[in-house]
Amino acid sequence: MTITANFPNVTVTTAANVYFGGKCVSHGITLADGTKKSVGVILPASLTFNTGAPEIMECVAGSCDYKLDGTDAWVTSAAGSQFSVPGNAKFEIRVSEGFEAYHYICHFG
């Protein structure tokens, strides 16, 4: 898979979304066609997220381990990979201490 390097012609929400005491920080972007995404970073931590809409998490740098709700297996996502999360679900994500932060693009819907 090719890593998304940039998005031309976007509107960026300048105020950051800060979660879990700053362990996850993201910015919303809107593409020219109205598609919404977020780009962000997760620092070393173990976090649980809830989704509204389905999401595709694309790793652009670093890595994380994730576990989807209802599963017992942790799976690694590294630069160039992605994983899907159903809507109205939760998932756990962890970035290990001493590792590079997980840089991501969240594709909604």
N, C-alpha and C positions, 0 to 999 in steps of 0.2 A: 504494500500500500504506500502511496505517496503521501508525505506529510504536508498538510496545508500550511503554506508559508505566509500567506497574506490574503486579505479580502479587499478587492478594490471597491471604491464607491460605497462606503459604509458610514453609518451614523453610530457614534460611540456614546454610551451613557458614561459621563465623566465621573459621577459619584460611584465609588466601588461598592459592591455587595461584600460585606465582611461577615464571615460566619465563624463559629467556634473560637471566639476570642482571637481572631486573626490568623488561624491555622489554614483558612481557605479564603481567598480573595479573588473576586471575578468582576468583570465589566460586561455589561450587555452591549451587543452590537445588533444593528438592523441593516440588512443588505438592501440594495436598491429595489429588489422585488418585494420587500416587506418581510422576508424571512428573518426570524430572530434566533440568535445564538448567544452564547457567552464564552468568554475566554478568561482563563484564570490559572491560579497556582494553588496547590495544596502543599503545605510544609509538612515535615515529619509529624505524624499524628495518626490516630485511629479514629475515624469519624463515621457516623451513620447519617445518610441522606434519605429524604423522602421525595418521590417524584410526583408531579401532577400529570404532565404529558410524558409520552415515551421519550427517551433520551439516547443519543449515541455519544459516548465519551471517547474522543480522539486524543491520544497521547502525542504531543509534539516534542516533548523533552522529558527526561527523567523517567521514572517508572513508579508503579503502585501495584499493590495486590488488592483485589476486590472480591467480594462475595455477594451474590445476588440473594435476595430474600427467599427462603425456602430451600436453599442449598447449603451443603456443608463444606464445599470445596473452595479454597482460595485460589484465584487465578491471577497470573502476573500480566500486566499491560505495560509495555515499554514503547519508546518512541517508534512511531510508524504503525502502531496497532490501535485497535478500537474495540469497545464492547458496548452492547445494547442493554438498556434497562427498560422494562415495561413501564407504562403509565400507572399511576396510583400504586406504586410499590416502594420498597425501600431497599437500599444496598449499603454495604459497609465498604469502606475504602481505607487502606492504610499505606502510609509512606514511612519507611523505616528510618530511624535516626542514623545520621552519618551518610545518608544518600541524598542525591540531588532532589530538589522539589519536583513534584509531578506537575508539569505544564500541560494544560488541556484546552480543548475546544469542546463545548457542549452543544450538540446539534439537537434542537427540540423537535418533537413531533414525528 
